Amino acid sequence: MLTRKRNQSIIIADEIEITVLDIRGDQVRLGVKAPRTVSVHRREVYDEIQEANREASASPRAALEALKALPKR
């Protein structure tokens, strides 16, 4: 476990920096600096993407429905 205060960072693999931007109650705002080749997602979005990928590999119709359900950028 790591503990950080506001404006402190951690570095992952020499190329990803995560900084604590703000802390309010039980919410923490994080800033992420990473190469464009690295995908960065909130856990719930990542899980949705993984589920959509599983469904896509199972059936073409299921894949289309899963893609429609993904959040738009």
Secondary structure, 3 states (H helix, E strand, C coil): CCCCCCCCEEEECCCEEEEEEEEECCEEEEEEECCCCCCCCCHHHHHHHHHHHHHHHHCHHHHHHHHHHCCCC
